[in-house]
Amino acid sequence: QVQLVESGGGLVQAGGSLRLSCAASGLTFNRRPMGWFHQAPGNEREFVGAISWSGGSTELADSVKGRFTISRDNAKNTVYLQMNSLKPEDTAVYYCAAGRTWDGIATTAHQYDYWGQGTQVTVSL
């Protein structure tokens, strides 16, 4: 059974930092690109960042470039999202996703096979 479990969300003041983790099981983690998406109330799920299965390539949404970093540790079957200089507009549920089995970057939801349940990030003024 494939399982993706996000953790690390919480309440933080603007300008603060959070580190999200996604622990994967039930799949060949090092043969899957991984991604992070977020969804605010009333909005569609949006791309945040992605990383190839080797970790050699990354992509970030324009809104988070310079503030967020995506990384992975294949030995731990875990992907991370380091979020710095957080803004109130970053408030959303953040979802981890496992992509199709290729060593590339995927930036749209339909390119992902499995999803976690999400972790809430709230940034206050």
N, C-alpha and C positions, 0 to 999 in steps of 0.2 A: 504494500500500500504506500503510495507516494504521500509524503507529508512535508509541508513547508510551514515553519513556525517562526513568526516574527516576534521580536522583543526589543526593548529599549525605548519605547515611546514614553511620553509623559508630558507634563506641563512645565514650560520654561519661559522665562522673560525674553523679550526681544533682545537680540544681540548674543544670546546664549547658544549653547551647543548641545547636541544629542548624537549618540551613536546607535543606529539601528542594526540589529543582527537578524539574519534569517538562517535557521538551521534546517537543512534538507535531509530527507531519508527516503529510501525506497526507489531511488533512481541513481543512474550513473552520473554523479554530480559533475565530474570533470569532462563530461561529454555534452554538457548543457550550457548554453549562454544563460545568464541570469539578468533579471531586471528588477527595477523598483518603479512603482507607479503610485500616485496618490489620488484621492477622491475627497473633495469637500462636499458638504451638504448641498444638494440641489444641482451638482455638477457631474459631468462625466469623468470617468477614470482617465487620468492624464499621465503621460510618460514623464519620468524623472531622470532615470539613468539606466545604463545597461553595461554589461561587461562580457567579453567573449569567454569561451570555456577555458582558454589558456591564460586569461587575464591580460593578454597582450594588447587588447583594444578596449577602449571605453568611450562612452558617449553620454553627455549630460544635456538636459533641457536648458535652453538659453536662460530661463528664469533662475536657475540654480548654479550656473557656471561661475567659478571663482569662490563659491561658498560650500558646495557639497563635493564629496569624493566617494566614488564607488570602488570597492575592492573585494577580493575573494581569497579564501584560504581553502584550497581543495583538499588538503590533509584533514581539515576539520569539517568539510562539507558545509561551509558557511560563507555567505556573502554579507557584506557590510555596506552601510550608507552613513558616512560621517557628515553631519550637518552642522555647519558653523554659521555665525552671523545670522541666526534665524530671524525671520520676519513674521508678523502676524499673518500675512498671506500664505505662509507655508503650512498653516493649520489645516489638517486633513487626516484621513486614515491612510496610512502607508502600507502598500501591499508588495510582497515579494513574489516573483514569478519565475518559473523555469521555462526556457524556450525550447524550440525544436532542436534536434540533434545535429548542429553544425557549428563550426568555429567561426562565428560571425557576430554582428551586432543586430539586434532587433529592437525597434523603437515603437512598434504598434502592438496593441493588446492581442490582436488575432494571431500574432506570431508566437504566442506563449501557450504552452500545453497545460501547465499546472500553476495554481495560485494558493497563497496562504490566506489566512483569515483576516490579516491586517492588524496594525497597531496604531493607536491614536497618538497624534502629535498635536499639541495645542501650544501656540505661542501668544503670550499676552503682552500688552503694552506696558 
